[in-house]
Amino acid sequence: MQTQLKVKLSFFNFLQYFVWGSWYVTMGAYLTNTLKFDGQEVGAAYSAFAIGSMISPFLVGLLADRYFASEKLLAVFSLIGGGLLCLLPSLTTFLPFYSTLILYCALYTPTLALGNSLALTHLEDSKTAYPRVKLWSAAGWIGGLFTLSFLLDGELSSIQFYLAGGVSIGLAIFSLKLPHTPPKKTAENISLSELLGLDALALMKKPSFAIFIGCMFLICIPLYFYFVMLGIFLAELDWTNLAVKTSLAQVSDIIFMFFLPIMLKKFGYKKTIFLGILAWTARYFCLGASVGATTLAAPLIFGAILMHGVCYDFLFIAGQLYVDDEANPKIRAACQGFIAFILWGVGAFVGTMLAGAVLKKYEYVKIVEGTEKTFHDWASIWPVPAYLSVGVLIIFALFFREPKASGGGEVQ
């Protein structure tokens, strides 16, 4: 039964991240080059995902923990979301596009927390099994990018949203095949804080957990510079097949997902997450060094892309497992919603809006073959997230303490 469950969860993760990967990396290039949005508008468009993530814990806490089975919510959210994605290509001005994208993200982001909670509920030995299942999310992201790249001008056209929308509808159908995961609190008296899904806030009384959440918020600010800017940066360098080349990040993701259980068992959460933050720091210094580096530019950029496995797995996935270890079963869904609120919500909102402001500040117009084109001063842009990451790394190293139950052994 566990083998069959792992196959289902793996395919679910593949489809879920295929949807996300089909548009998230390339949207910036589409908005800049095709719809001619400015840097601030591009940053705001990426903040739609953050706004959805801030709504997510309330939907998860209210609906998944209390009233509806998780797999049914996954199906409904994915079905409606697929329809909204297919509507986006018809919207070519900022406000209608932005508001519709916010609505879509408010439906998609809860599926991330719901999928995590469902998997952690049903998997035995989750610390080993969960990363193995979760690696298929990287495969799905690669699948979305490769499929988009093989479509005509997919990276710079609205076809990315049709692709994501169609697969989202398929995800809705498949979600009904997942194991039944009923709400856990239907028979209990429900307080206002529980109704809003704020059960996880009780964990903030633990100093180390509060430091962890604070560092996750802070690292998300420089972190989202990468997602907002990479497609634009590569497009200005006239790179072709952007989707395929950036998918090397997910190849790295798959490789390091295999190492994650080993790292957690041998070194514990603190050293593993520290390496994740360190990788983000190194990534930005590589991107900064690539500007004007001529022959070394491509190796430095590919190096930054290939760091993604350490950046994502050792920070995001290790962080989700840490939260799951700290939570009790009754608040597991709320806790996964809470970490989503931090990683993809408030941190992402601040990060994407700041990235958009920095992008606009260093924006300039240049005439190329008789046509105005927008460019950016990347030598001034990339050091901003690099030094912000250094600050978070120092705070985490000084103040976070290893939990007693982790593979790292004694409290540090």
Contacts in CASP RR format, 6 or more apart in sequence:
PFRMAT RR
TARGET T0000
AUTHOR 0000-0000-0000
METHOD contacts of the structure
MODEL  1
MQTQLKVKLSFFNFLQYFVWGSWYVTMGAYLTNTLKFDGQEVGAAYSAFA
IGSMISPFLVGLLADRYFASEKLLAVFSLIGGGLLCLLPSLTTFLPFYST
LILYCALYTPTLALGNSLALTHLEDSKTAYPRVKLWSAAGWIGGLFTLSF
LLDGELSSIQFYLAGGVSIGLAIFSLKLPHTPPKKTAENISLSELLGLDA
LALMKKPSFAIFIGCMFLICIPLYFYFVMLGIFLAELDWTNLAVKTSLAQ
VSDIIFMFFLPIMLKKFGYKKTIFLGILAWTARYFCLGASVGATTLAAPL
IFGAILMHGVCYDFLFIAGQLYVDDEANPKIRAACQGFIAFILWGVGAFV
GTMLAGAVLKKYEYVKIVEGTEKTFHDWASIWPVPAYLSVGVLIIFALFF
REPKASGGGEVQ
2 123 0 8 1.000
2 124 0 8 1.000
2 129 0 8 1.000
5 122 0 8 1.000
5 123 0 8 1.000
5 179 0 8 1.000
6 123 0 8 1.000
6 129 0 8 1.000
6 132 0 8 1.000
6 133 0 8 1.000
8 177 0 8 1.000
8 178 0 8 1.000
8 179 0 8 1.000
9 118 0 8 1.000
9 119 0 8 1.000
9 122 0 8 1.000
9 123 0 8 1.000
9 133 0 8 1.000
9 178 0 8 1.000
10 133 0 8 1.000
10 136 0 8 1.000
11 136 0 8 1.000
11 174 0 8 1.000
12 115 0 8 1.000
12 171 0 8 1.000
12 174 0 8 1.000
12 175 0 8 1.000
12 178 0 8 1.000
13 133 0 8 1.000
13 134 0 8 1.000
13 136 0 8 1.000
13 137 0 8 1.000
13 140 0 8 1.000
14 136 0 8 1.000
14 137 0 8 1.000
14 139 0 8 1.000
14 140 0 8 1.000
15 140 0 8 1.000
15 167 0 8 1.000
15 170 0 8 1.000
15 171 0 8 1.000
15 174 0 8 1.000
16 111 0 8 1.000
16 112 0 8 1.000
16 115 0 8 1.000
16 137 0 8 1.000
16 171 0 8 1.000
17 136 0 8 1.000
17 137 0 8 1.000
17 138 0 8 1.000
17 139 0 8 1.000
17 140 0 8 1.000
17 141 0 8 1.000
18 140 0 8 1.000
18 141 0 8 1.000
18 143 0 8 1.000
18 144 0 8 1.000
18 147 0 8 1.000
18 164 0 8 1.000
18 167 0 8 1.000
19 78 0 8 1.000
19 85 0 8 1.000
19 108 0 8 1.000
19 164 0 8 1.000
19 165 0 8 1.000
19 167 0 8 1.000
19 168 0 8 1.000
19 171 0 8 1.000
20 108 0 8 1.000
20 141 0 8 1.000
20 164 0 8 1.000
21 140 0 8 1.000
21 141 0 8 1.000
21 143 0 8 1.000
21 144 0 8 1.000
21 145 0 8 1.000
21 164 0 8 1.000
22 144 0 8 1.000
22 145 0 8 1.000
22 147 0 8 1.000
22 148 0 8 1.000
22 160 0 8 1.000
22 161 0 8 1.000
22 163 0 8 1.000
22 164 0 8 1.000
22 165 0 8 1.000
22 167 0 8 1.000
23 85 0 8 1.000
23 160 0 8 1.000
23 161 0 8 1.000
23 163 0 8 1.000
23 164 0 8 1.000
24 49 0 8 1.000
24 227 0 8 1.000
25 145 0 8 1.000
25 227 0 8 1.000
25 230 0 8 1.000
25 231 0 8 1.000
25 242 0 8 1.000
25 243 0 8 1.000
25 246 0 8 1.000
26 145 0 8 1.000
26 148 0 8 1.000
26 154 0 8 1.000
26 155 0 8 1.000
26 156 0 8 1.000
26 160 0 8 1.000
26 231 0 8 1.000
26 242 0 8 1.000
26 243 0 8 1.000
27 45 0 8 1.000
27 46 0 8 1.000
27 160 0 8 1.000
28 42 0 8 1.000
28 45 0 8 1.000
28 46 0 8 1.000
28 228 0 8 1.000
28 231 0 8 1.000
28 232 0 8 1.000
29 155 0 8 1.000
29 156 0 8 1.000
29 231 0 8 1.000
29 232 0 8 1.000
29 234 0 8 1.000
29 235 0 8 1.000
29 242 0 8 1.000
30 155 0 8 1.000
30 156 0 8 1.000
30 157 0 8 1.000
30 158 0 8 1.000
30 160 0 8 1.000
31 37 0 8 1.000
31 41 0 8 1.000
31 42 0 8 1.000
31 45 0 8 1.000
32 39 0 8 1.000
32 42 0 8 1.000
32 232 0 8 1.000
32 235 0 8 1.000
32 374 0 8 1.000
33 156 0 8 1.000
33 235 0 8 1.000
34 156 0 8 1.000
34 157 0 8 1.000
34 158 0 8 1.000
35 92 0 8 1.000
35 97 0 8 1.000
37 45 0 8 1.000
37 94 0 8 1.000
38 360 0 8 1.000
38 363 0 8 1.000
38 374 0 8 1.000
39 356 0 8 1.000
39 359 0 8 1.000
39 360 0 8 1.000
39 363 0 8 1.000
40 356 0 8 1.000
40 357 0 8 1.000
40 359 0 8 1.000
40 360 0 8 1.000
41 94 0 8 1.000
41 98 0 8 1.000
42 228 0 8 1.000
42 232 0 8 1.000
42 356 0 8 1.000
42 359 0 8 1.000
43 228 0 8 1.000
43 352 0 8 1.000
43 353 0 8 1.000
43 355 0 8 1.000
43 356 0 8 1.000
43 359 0 8 1.000
44 94 0 8 1.000
44 98 0 8 1.000
44 352 0 8 1.000
44 353 0 8 1.000
44 356 0 8 1.000
45 94 0 8 1.000
45 97 0 8 1.000
45 98 0 8 1.000
45 101 0 8 1.000
46 224 0 8 1.000
46 227 0 8 1.000
46 228 0 8 1.000
46 348 0 8 1.000
46 352 0 8 1.000
46 355 0 8 1.000
46 356 0 8 1.000
47 348 0 8 1.000
47 349 0 8 1.000
47 352 0 8 1.000
47 353 0 8 1.000
48 98 0 8 1.000
48 101 0 8 1.000
48 102 0 8 1.000
48 104 0 8 1.000
48 105 0 8 1.000
49 105 0 8 1.000
49 108 0 8 1.000
49 109 0 8 1.000
49 344 0 8 1.000
49 345 0 8 1.000
49 348 0 8 1.000
49 352 0 8 1.000
50 344 0 8 1.000
50 345 0 8 1.000
50 346 0 8 1.000
50 347 0 8 1.000
50 348 0 8 1.000
50 349 0 8 1.000
50 351 0 8 1.000
50 352 0 8 1.000
51 102 0 8 1.000
51 105 0 8 1.000
51 106 0 8 1.000
51 345 0 8 1.000
51 349 0 8 1.000
52 102 0 8 1.000
52 105 0 8 1.000
52 106 0 8 1.000
52 108 0 8 1.000
52 109 0 8 1.000
52 344 0 8 1.000
52 345 0 8 1.000
53 105 0 8 1.000
53 109 0 8 1.000
53 340 0 8 1.000
53 341 0 8 1.000
53 343 0 8 1.000
53 344 0 8 1.000
53 345 0 8 1.000
53 348 0 8 1.000
54 341 0 8 1.000
54 345 0 8 1.000
54 346 0 8 1.000
54 349 0 8 1.000
55 106 0 8 1.000
55 109 0 8 1.000
55 110 0 8 1.000
56 106 0 8 1.000
56 109 0 8 1.000
56 110 0 8 1.000
56 112 0 8 1.000
56 113 0 8 1.000
56 337 0 8 1.000
56 340 0 8 1.000
56 341 0 8 1.000
56 344 0 8 1.000
56 345 0 8 1.000
57 113 0 8 1.000
57 197 0 8 1.000
57 198 0 8 1.000
57 200 0 8 1.000
57 334 0 8 1.000
57 337 0 8 1.000
57 338 0 8 1.000
57 340 0 8 1.000
57 341 0 8 1.000
58 196 0 8 1.000
58 197 0 8 1.000
59 106 0 8 1.000
59 110 0 8 1.000
60 110 0 8 1.000
60 113 0 8 1.000
60 114 0 8 1.000
60 117 0 8 1.000
60 197 0 8 1.000
60 333 0 8 1.000
60 334 0 8 1.000
60 336 0 8 1.000
60 337 0 8 1.000
61 194 0 8 1.000
61 195 0 8 1.000
61 196 0 8 1.000
61 197 0 8 1.000
61 199 0 8 1.000
61 333 0 8 1.000
61 334 0 8 1.000
61 337 0 8 1.000
62 195 0 8 1.000
62 196 0 8 1.000
62 197 0 8 1.000
63 73 0 8 1.000
64 70 0 8 1.000
64 73 0 8 1.000
64 110 0 8 1.000
64 114 0 8 1.000
64 117 0 8 1.000
64 183 0 8 1.000
64 333 0 8 1.000
65 183 0 8 1.000
65 184 0 8 1.000
65 185 0 8 1.000
65 194 0 8 1.000
65 197 0 8 1.000
65 199 0 8 1.000
65 331 0 8 1.000
65 333 0 8 1.000
65 334 0 8 1.000
66 183 0 8 1.000
66 185 0 8 1.000
66 186 0 8 1.000
66 190 0 8 1.000
66 195 0 8 1.000
67 183 0 8 1.000
67 186 0 8 1.000
68 183 0 8 1.000
69 180 0 8 1.000
69 181 0 8 1.000
69 182 0 8 1.000
69 183 0 8 1.000
70 114 0 8 1.000
70 115 0 8 1.000
70 117 0 8 1.000
70 118 0 8 1.000
70 178 0 8 1.000
70 181 0 8 1.000
70 333 0 8 1.000
71 118 0 8 1.000
71 175 0 8 1.000
71 176 0 8 1.000
71 178 0 8 1.000
71 179 0 8 1.000
71 180 0 8 1.000
71 181 0 8 1.000
72 175 0 8 1.000
72 176 0 8 1.000
73 110 0 8 1.000
73 114 0 8 1.000
74 111 0 8 1.000
74 114 0 8 1.000
74 115 0 8 1.000
74 118 0 8 1.000
74 171 0 8 1.000
74 172 0 8 1.000
74 175 0 8 1.000
74 178 0 8 1.000
75 172 0 8 1.000
75 173 0 8 1.000
75 175 0 8 1.000
75 176 0 8 1.000
76 172 0 8 1.000
77 107 0 8 1.000
77 108 0 8 1.000
77 110 0 8 1.000
77 111 0 8 1.000
77 172 0 8 1.000
78 107 0 8 1.000
78 108 0 8 1.000
78 111 0 8 1.000
78 168 0 8 1.000
78 169 0 8 1.000
78 170 0 8 1.000
78 171 0 8 1.000
78 172 0 8 1.000
78 175 0 8 1.000
79 168 0 8 1.000
79 169 0 8 1.000
79 172 0 8 1.000
80 107 0 8 1.000
81 104 0 8 1.000
81 107 0 8 1.000
81 108 0 8 1.000
81 165 0 8 1.000
81 168 0 8 1.000
82 104 0 8 1.000
82 164 0 8 1.000
82 165 0 8 1.000
82 166 0 8 1.000
82 168 0 8 1.000
82 169 0 8 1.000
82 172 0 8 1.000
83 165 0 8 1.000
83 168 0 8 1.000
83 169 0 8 1.000
84 100 0 8 1.000
84 103 0 8 1.000
84 104 0 8 1.000
84 107 0 8 1.000
85 104 0 8 1.000
85 161 0 8 1.000
85 162 0 8 1.000
85 164 0 8 1.000
85 165 0 8 1.000
85 166 0 8 1.000
85 168 0 8 1.000
86 161 0 8 1.000
86 162 0 8 1.000
86 165 0 8 1.000
86 166 0 8 1.000
87 100 0 8 1.000
88 97 0 8 1.000
88 100 0 8 1.000
88 101 0 8 1.000
88 104 0 8 1.000
88 158 0 8 1.000
88 161 0 8 1.000
89 158 0 8 1.000
89 159 0 8 1.000
89 161 0 8 1.000
89 162 0 8 1.000
91 97 0 8 1.000
91 100 0 8 1.000
108 168 0 8 1.000
109 340 0 8 1.000
109 344 0 8 1.000
109 345 0 8 1.000
110 337 0 8 1.000
112 340 0 8 1.000
112 344 0 8 1.000
113 333 0 8 1.000
113 336 0 8 1.000
113 337 0 8 1.000
113 339 0 8 1.000
113 340 0 8 1.000
114 333 0 8 1.000
116 320 0 8 1.000
116 336 0 8 1.000
117 181 0 8 1.000
117 332 0 8 1.000
117 333 0 8 1.000
117 336 0 8 1.000
117 337 0 8 1.000
118 178 0 8 1.000
118 179 0 8 1.000
118 181 0 8 1.000
119 126 0 8 1.000
119 130 0 8 1.000
119 133 0 8 1.000
119 134 0 8 1.000
120 126 0 8 1.000
120 130 0 8 1.000
120 324 0 8 1.000
120 332 0 8 1.000
120 336 0 8 1.000
121 181 0 8 1.000
121 329 0 8 1.000
121 332 0 8 1.000
122 179 0 8 1.000
122 181 0 8 1.000
123 129 0 8 1.000
123 130 0 8 1.000
123 133 0 8 1.000
126 321 0 8 1.000
126 324 0 8 1.000
127 261 0 8 1.000
127 264 0 8 1.000
127 265 0 8 1.000
127 321 0 8 1.000
128 261 0 8 1.000
130 317 0 8 1.000
130 321 0 8 1.000
131 257 0 8 1.000
131 258 0 8 1.000
131 260 0 8 1.000
131 261 0 8 1.000
131 313 0 8 1.000
131 317 0 8 1.000
131 321 0 8 1.000
132 257 0 8 1.000
132 258 0 8 1.000
132 261 0 8 1.000
134 257 0 8 1.000
134 317 0 8 1.000
135 253 0 8 1.000
135 254 0 8 1.000
135 257 0 8 1.000
135 258 0 8 1.000
138 250 0 8 1.000
138 251 0 8 1.000
138 253 0 8 1.000
138 254 0 8 1.000
138 257 0 8 1.000
139 250 0 8 1.000
139 254 0 8 1.000
140 250 0 8 1.000
141 247 0 8 1.000
141 250 0 8 1.000
141 253 0 8 1.000
142 247 0 8 1.000
142 250 0 8 1.000
142 251 0 8 1.000
143 247 0 8 1.000
144 163 0 8 1.000
144 167 0 8 1.000
144 243 0 8 1.000
145 243 0 8 1.000
145 244 0 8 1.000
145 246 0 8 1.000
145 247 0 8 1.000
145 250 0 8 1.000
146 243 0 8 1.000
146 244 0 8 1.000
146 247 0 8 1.000
147 163 0 8 1.000
148 154 0 8 1.000
148 155 0 8 1.000
148 159 0 8 1.000
148 160 0 8 1.000
148 163 0 8 1.000
148 243 0 8 1.000
149 155 0 8 1.000
149 241 0 8 1.000
149 242 0 8 1.000
149 243 0 8 1.000
149 244 0 8 1.000
151 157 0 8 1.000
151 159 0 8 1.000
151 163 0 8 1.000
152 159 0 8 1.000
153 159 0 8 1.000
154 160 0 8 1.000
154 243 0 8 1.000
155 242 0 8 1.000
155 243 0 8 1.000
156 235 0 8 1.000
184 329 0 8 1.000
184 330 0 8 1.000
184 333 0 8 1.000
185 194 0 8 1.000
185 330 0 8 1.000
193 199 0 8 1.000
193 201 0 8 1.000
197 334 0 8 1.000
198 334 0 8 1.000
199 330 0 8 1.000
199 331 0 8 1.000
199 334 0 8 1.000
199 335 0 8 1.000
200 323 0 8 1.000
200 327 0 8 1.000
200 331 0 8 1.000
200 334 0 8 1.000
200 335 0 8 1.000
200 337 0 8 1.000
200 338 0 8 1.000
200 339 0 8 1.000
201 338 0 8 1.000
202 331 0 8 1.000
203 209 0 8 1.000
203 323 0 8 1.000
203 326 0 8 1.000
203 327 0 8 1.000
203 335 0 8 1.000
204 210 0 8 1.000
204 213 0 8 1.000
206 326 0 8 1.000
207 401 0 8 1.000
208 400 0 8 1.000
208 401 0 8 1.000
208 403 0 8 1.000
209 326 0 8 1.000
211 395 0 8 1.000
211 396 0 8 1.000
211 399 0 8 1.000
211 400 0 8 1.000
211 401 0 8 1.000
212 273 0 8 1.000
212 319 0 8 1.000
212 322 0 8 1.000
212 400 0 8 1.000
213 339 0 8 1.000
213 342 0 8 1.000
214 342 0 8 1.000
215 277 0 8 1.000
215 392 0 8 1.000
215 395 0 8 1.000
215 396 0 8 1.000
215 400 0 8 1.000
216 319 0 8 1.000
216 339 0 8 1.000
216 342 0 8 1.000
216 343 0 8 1.000
217 342 0 8 1.000
217 346 0 8 1.000
217 347 0 8 1.000
218 388 0 8 1.000
218 391 0 8 1.000
218 392 0 8 1.000
218 395 0 8 1.000
219 277 0 8 1.000
219 280 0 8 1.000
219 315 0 8 1.000
219 389 0 8 1.000
219 392 0 8 1.000
219 396 0 8 1.000
220 342 0 8 1.000
220 343 0 8 1.000
220 345 0 8 1.000
220 346 0 8 1.000
220 347 0 8 1.000
220 348 0 8 1.000
220 350 0 8 1.000
220 351 0 8 1.000
221 347 0 8 1.000
221 350 0 8 1.000
221 351 0 8 1.000
221 354 0 8 1.000
221 385 0 8 1.000
221 388 0 8 1.000
222 280 0 8 1.000
222 284 0 8 1.000
222 351 0 8 1.000
222 384 0 8 1.000
222 385 0 8 1.000
222 386 0 8 1.000
222 388 0 8 1.000
222 389 0 8 1.000
222 392 0 8 1.000
223 280 0 8 1.000
223 351 0 8 1.000
223 385 0 8 1.000
223 389 0 8 1.000
224 347 0 8 1.000
224 348 0 8 1.000
224 351 0 8 1.000
224 352 0 8 1.000
224 355 0 8 1.000
225 284 0 8 1.000
225 351 0 8 1.000
225 354 0 8 1.000
225 355 0 8 1.000
225 358 0 8 1.000
225 381 0 8 1.000
225 382 0 8 1.000
225 384 0 8 1.000
225 385 0 8 1.000
226 280 0 8 1.000
226 283 0 8 1.000
226 284 0 8 1.000
226 385 0 8 1.000
227 352 0 8 1.000
228 352 0 8 1.000
228 355 0 8 1.000
228 356 0 8 1.000
228 359 0 8 1.000
229 355 0 8 1.000
229 359 0 8 1.000
229 381 0 8 1.000
230 246 0 8 1.000
230 305 0 8 1.000
231 242 0 8 1.000
231 246 0 8 1.000
232 359 0 8 1.000
232 376 0 8 1.000
233 287 0 8 1.000
233 376 0 8 1.000
233 378 0 8 1.000
234 242 0 8 1.000
234 245 0 8 1.000
234 246 0 8 1.000
234 301 0 8 1.000
235 242 0 8 1.000
236 375 0 8 1.000
236 376 0 8 1.000
236 378 0 8 1.000
237 297 0 8 1.000
239 245 0 8 1.000
245 302 0 8 1.000
245 305 0 8 1.000
246 305 0 8 1.000
248 302 0 8 1.000
248 305 0 8 1.000
248 306 0 8 1.000
248 308 0 8 1.000
249 305 0 8 1.000
249 306 0 8 1.000
249 308 0 8 1.000
249 309 0 8 1.000
249 312 0 8 1.000
250 308 0 8 1.000
251 306 0 8 1.000
252 305 0 8 1.000
252 306 0 8 1.000
252 307 0 8 1.000
252 308 0 8 1.000
252 309 0 8 1.000
252 310 0 8 1.000
253 308 0 8 1.000
253 309 0 8 1.000
253 312 0 8 1.000
253 313 0 8 1.000
255 309 0 8 1.000
256 309 0 8 1.000
256 310 0 8 1.000
256 313 0 8 1.000
256 314 0 8 1.000
257 309 0 8 1.000
257 313 0 8 1.000
257 317 0 8 1.000
259 313 0 8 1.000
260 272 0 8 1.000
260 313 0 8 1.000
260 314 0 8 1.000
260 317 0 8 1.000
260 318 0 8 1.000
263 271 0 8 1.000
263 272 0 8 1.000
263 275 0 8 1.000
263 314 0 8 1.000
263 318 0 8 1.000
264 272 0 8 1.000
264 318 0 8 1.000
264 321 0 8 1.000
264 406 0 8 1.000
264 407 0 8 1.000
265 407 0 8 1.000
265 408 0 8 1.000
266 407 0 8 1.000
266 408 0 8 1.000
267 407 0 8 1.000
267 408 0 8 1.000
268 402 0 8 1.000
268 406 0 8 1.000
268 407 0 8 1.000
268 408 0 8 1.000
268 409 0 8 1.000
269 318 0 8 1.000
269 319 0 8 1.000
269 321 0 8 1.000
269 322 0 8 1.000
269 402 0 8 1.000
269 403 0 8 1.000
269 406 0 8 1.000
269 408 0 8 1.000
270 400 0 8 1.000
270 401 0 8 1.000
270 402 0 8 1.000
270 408 0 8 1.000
270 412 0 8 1.000
271 408 0 8 1.000
272 314 0 8 1.000
272 318 0 8 1.000
273 314 0 8 1.000
273 315 0 8 1.000
273 318 0 8 1.000
273 319 0 8 1.000
273 322 0 8 1.000
273 396 0 8 1.000
273 400 0 8 1.000
274 393 0 8 1.000
274 396 0 8 1.000
274 397 0 8 1.000
275 310 0 8 1.000
275 314 0 8 1.000
276 310 0 8 1.000
276 311 0 8 1.000
276 314 0 8 1.000
276 315 0 8 1.000
276 318 0 8 1.000
277 315 0 8 1.000
277 389 0 8 1.000
277 392 0 8 1.000
277 393 0 8 1.000
277 396 0 8 1.000
278 393 0 8 1.000
279 307 0 8 1.000
279 309 0 8 1.000
279 310 0 8 1.000
279 311 0 8 1.000
279 314 0 8 1.000
279 315 0 8 1.000
280 311 0 8 1.000
280 315 0 8 1.000
280 389 0 8 1.000
281 386 0 8 1.000
281 389 0 8 1.000
281 390 0 8 1.000
281 393 0 8 1.000
282 307 0 8 1.000
283 304 0 8 1.000
283 307 0 8 1.000
283 308 0 8 1.000
283 311 0 8 1.000
284 304 0 8 1.000
284 382 0 8 1.000
284 383 0 8 1.000
284 385 0 8 1.000
284 386 0 8 1.000
284 389 0 8 1.000
285 382 0 8 1.000
285 386 0 8 1.000
286 300 0 8 1.000
286 301 0 8 1.000
286 303 0 8 1.000
286 304 0 8 1.000
286 307 0 8 1.000
287 300 0 8 1.000
287 301 0 8 1.000
287 304 0 8 1.000
287 378 0 8 1.000
287 382 0 8 1.000
288 300 0 8 1.000
288 378 0 8 1.000
288 379 0 8 1.000
288 382 0 8 1.000
288 383 0 8 1.000
288 386 0 8 1.000
289 296 0 8 1.000
289 300 0 8 1.000
290 296 0 8 1.000
290 297 0 8 1.000
290 298 0 8 1.000
290 300 0 8 1.000
290 301 0 8 1.000
290 304 0 8 1.000
291 297 0 8 1.000
291 378 0 8 1.000
291 379 0 8 1.000
291 382 0 8 1.000
292 379 0 8 1.000
293 300 0 8 1.000
316 343 0 8 1.000
319 339 0 8 1.000
320 336 0 8 1.000
320 339 0 8 1.000
322 403 0 8 1.000
322 406 0 8 1.000
323 335 0 8 1.000
323 336 0 8 1.000
323 338 0 8 1.000
323 339 0 8 1.000
324 332 0 8 1.000
324 335 0 8 1.000
324 336 0 8 1.000
325 403 0 8 1.000
325 405 0 8 1.000
325 406 0 8 1.000
326 335 0 8 1.000
326 403 0 8 1.000
327 335 0 8 1.000
355 385 0 8 1.000
358 381 0 8 1.000
358 384 0 8 1.000
359 376 0 8 1.000
359 381 0 8 1.000
362 376 0 8 1.000
362 377 0 8 1.000
362 378 0 8 1.000
362 380 0 8 1.000
362 381 0 8 1.000
363 374 0 8 1.000
363 375 0 8 1.000
363 376 0 8 1.000
364 374 0 8 1.000
364 375 0 8 1.000
364 376 0 8 1.000
364 377 0 8 1.000
365 372 0 8 1.000
365 373 0 8 1.000
365 374 0 8 1.000
365 375 0 8 1.000
366 372 0 8 1.000
366 373 0 8 1.000
366 374 0 8 1.000
366 375 0 8 1.000
367 373 0 8 1.000
401 411 0 8 1.000
401 412 0 8 1.000
402 408 0 8 1.000
402 409 0 8 1.000
402 410 0 8 1.000
402 411 0 8 1.000
402 412 0 8 1.000
403 411 0 8 1.000
404 410 0 8 1.000
404 411 0 8 1.000
END
